[in-house]
Amino acid sequence: MAKLKIKSGDTVRVLAGDHKNEEGKVLRVFPAKNRAIVEGVNMVSKHAKPNAQNPQGGIVKKEASIDISNLGLIENGTTVRVGYKVEDGKKVRVSKKTDKAI
C-alpha cells in the first residue's frame, strides 16, 4: 500500500476522464484501492430500498470513487504536485511549484 499525497479535506481538481476540470473537496480516501470520493464529482444513480432514512426509497444520486491518479491538489487556485520535506523533525507535504508547506 503506497503513501497517498491526497488526504480527506483537500480541495482537488480532476485531471483526466469524463469529469475533467471539475473541482471539489475530498470526502473519503481509500488507500488500499488507491481511490477517493470527491464532493459533487462522478455522481451515479443508485436504486435504494425504503429504509428509516429514506422511507420512500427510489433512485438516489451519490458520489462514486475516482482514481487518485486522476486528481491534482489545488493550492491558491492552481494545481500543484506534492512532495515531502522534513521541517523541525516533522514530515510535511510541500508544493513542488512554490516549495511551501501545504
C-alpha positions, 0 to 999 in steps of 0.5 A: 500500500503506497503513501497517498499525497491526497488526504480527506479535506483537500480541495482537488481538481480532476485531471483526466476522464469524463469529469475533467476540470471539475473541482471539489473537496475530498470526502473519503480516501481509500488507500488500499484501492488507491481511490477517493470520493470527491464532493459533487464529482462522478455522481451515479444513480443508485436504486435504494430500498425504503429504509428509516432514512429514506422511507420512500426509497427510489433512485438516489444520486451519490458520489462514486470513487475516482482514481487518485491518479486522476486528481491534482491538489489545488493550492491558491487556485492552481494545481500543484504536485506534492512532495515531502520535506522534513521541517523541525523533525516533522514530515510535511507535504510541500508544493513542488511549484512554490516549495511551501508547506501545504 
